[in-house]
Amino acid sequence: MRVLRYGRWTTTFDRFLGVDRVVFRAPDGSTVTRPTFDHQPAELVYDHHGYEDTIANGEVVTAVRFTPTMVGVYHYRAMRSDEVVEEGTLTCDSSDHPGFVQVSERDPRYFALSNGDAFCPIGLCLCAPPRYPLPQGMAHFLTSEDTATLGTAEYRRWFRALEAAGANFARLWLSNPCFEPETEVAGELDLARFARLDRIIELARQHGIRLKLCLEHFRTFEPGSPFSKVLRHPEDGRSPASMDEWFTEPTWQDLWLRKVGAYIARYGDDPTVMAWELWNEIDCCATSSWEIQRSWTRRMLRTIKAMAPQQLVTNSLGSFDDEHKQALQDDFHMEEMDFQQVHRYLDQGAPWRICTVDPVAFSVDAVLRARRPDRPVILAETGAVNDRHTGPFRYYRADYRGILLHDTTFPAFFAGAAGTGQIWHWDRYVDEKHLWHAFRPFADLVAGIALDAEAFRPIDLSTEDAWILGLLGRTHLLLWVRNRADSWHAVLRDEVAPAALAPQDVDLTPLGVTDGTIESYAPWHDDTVGAALDGGTLHLPAVQYAAMVRIRRKEAVT
C-alpha cells in the first residue's frame, strides 16, 4: 500500500476483532498511535429539489486513519489491548504537500507550515449550510418545523470559489444541525452523520482550504433560547440542572469527551484541520461565574492538545463591544492557547462607541487590544449586525461592491493580525452578493512573502482623507490605502458616491524605505492603481476606493 506524504491512509477491520488502536512505526523508528473508531459506511443522496440526506449503507466496521509525515516504509500493528491482531506495512512517497499549520518558530505572531513556509489564513466563517423550511401541507405559505439543506453541495461551491480567489481558510461549527452526530442522549452518536463532515474535509483538501472546527456553541439548557441544548444522561435520563453542572461534573465531561474522541479519531492528525476551537463565545454561557469557563477552557485546551498534538487548539469570547470586556480578553491570554482570537462587529447598538461607526477603526483597535507577542492573533468573527445582534445588517442588501466585507476583512492584518478578518455572514451576504473575488487582491499581495521572517511592525500613515495602514518588514513594506469617503454610512446609508482621493505623495524615508520594486493591487476593478516609488517618495495616483501596495525594499534590513 502506498500513500503520499501528508496524505490520508485509511483501513478497516472487522468489528469482532476488537481492534482499539493501531501503532505505526515510522522509517526513523519513532512511533505514533492512532485510535480506531466505529465507522458506518453511508452515502449522501439528493432528491429532485437538490436537498441532501445521509443514508447508512452497509455494516459498521472498525476503522483507522493516519497521516504519514516521513518518506519511507511504515510498519503498523493493529492492537486489541496488548495483543497484536494484524500487522502490515505502507510506503510513504514524497509529495509537495507543505504539512500541518503550526505557530511559527521564527516569529510566534504568525503561522507557518511543517515545511517552513509561512501560512496566512485568508477566508471566513462557513459555519453551516442554509436550512430551508419545508411545507406543512399543500396550502401556500404554511411551513412545518422540518427543514432541509443542500448540505455538502454548498461547500463544494463555496470551496471552489475560495480557491479561485486565492483564499485558504474556513471555520465550521460541528454542533450545527447539519453536522452534529450526538443525539439528545449524551455521548450517543449517530455514526452515519459523520458522512457529511468526511465529505467536506475531503472537499477542503481538494481545494487547498484549511479548516478550524468549532466543537460547541450552546449556552443554556433552559428552553426557549436559540442557543439551548436538549441533553439527557444515558443511564438515568436526567438533564444537567445548569451549565455550572455540565462544565464541572465529571460524568458530563466524560460523556462529552466521548464525542470529542470520535472527532479526533477521524480527523485528529489530518493536516486539512488547522485547529480545534472549543466553543463559540464561551463567556456567553449561562454560568454563575466566569471562573467556571476559564478553568474549563484551560483544562480542555490541554486535554485536546494531548489528543491531537499536531493541530492547534484555541477558544473564543463574545463580541468585544464593551470596555468592561477588556478584563476577559486579558484573562484569555492563556499559555495553553495556541493562538488568540477576538470577535467584533459593527453594531450601532453596542455600548462601546468604537463599534458603532467605522469597521476599519474597530478592527485595528480589536487587534491592538487582543494581540500578544508570543502568539498569533486573529479577528476570528466580524461583520455588521442590526442593533445588539438582532439580525444581519440591513445595508448588506445594498452592498453589491462589498464595502463592509472589505472593511472588516483586511484592516486587521495591517494592524498585526496573522491573517484576514473572518466575516460571519457568509450566506446572507458574501454568497448572495457573490463577493468571493474580494480575497484575490490580498492573496496576491502576500503571495510568496515569508511573513514570519520579516519582523513586521504595524505603521499608520493615515490622513484626514485616507486610511494608510502598513506593515514594515526587513525586506517588504505592505500598505493598504482606503478612501475614507467610501464608507458604508456615506455610500450605503446616505447614497453619496465617494469623491476620488487626490493623487498624493507619501514620504517613506523616515521608515528607511528609499528604493525598491513596487507592485500595486486594486481591490475593485474600476480603480486604476499605478503607484510608483522615487527616492523614498511613494506616488499614489487618484484612488476611487482602495489600493494595496507591495514594496520589495532594495535596502533589506538584517
Secondary structure, 3 states (H helix, E strand, C coil): CEEECCCCEEEEECHHHCCCEEEEECCCCCEEEEECEEECCEEEEECCCCCEEEEECCCCEEEEEECCCCCEEEEEEEEECCEEEEEEEEEEECCCCCCCEEECCCCCCCEEECCCCEECCCEEECCCCCEEEEECCCCCCCEEEEEEECCHHHHHHHHHHHHHCCCCEEEEECCCCCCCCECCECCCECHHHHHHHHHHHHHHHHHCCEEEEEEECCCECCCCCCCECCCECCCCCCCCCCHHHHHHCHHHHHHHHHHHHHHHHHHCCCCCEEEEEEECCHHHCCCCCHHHHHHHHHHHHHHHHHHCCCCEEECCCCCCCCHHHHHHHHHCCCCCCCCEEEECCEECCCCCHHHCCCHHHHHHHHHHHHCECCECEEEEEECEECHHHCCECHHHHHCCCCHHHHHHHCHHHHCCCCCCCCECCHHHHHHCCCCHHHHHHHHHHHCCCCHHHCCCEEEECCCCCEEEEEEECCCEEEEEEEECCCCHHHHHHCCCCCCCECCEEEECHHHCCCCEEEEEECCCCCCCCCCEEECCEEEECCECCEEEEEEEECCCCC
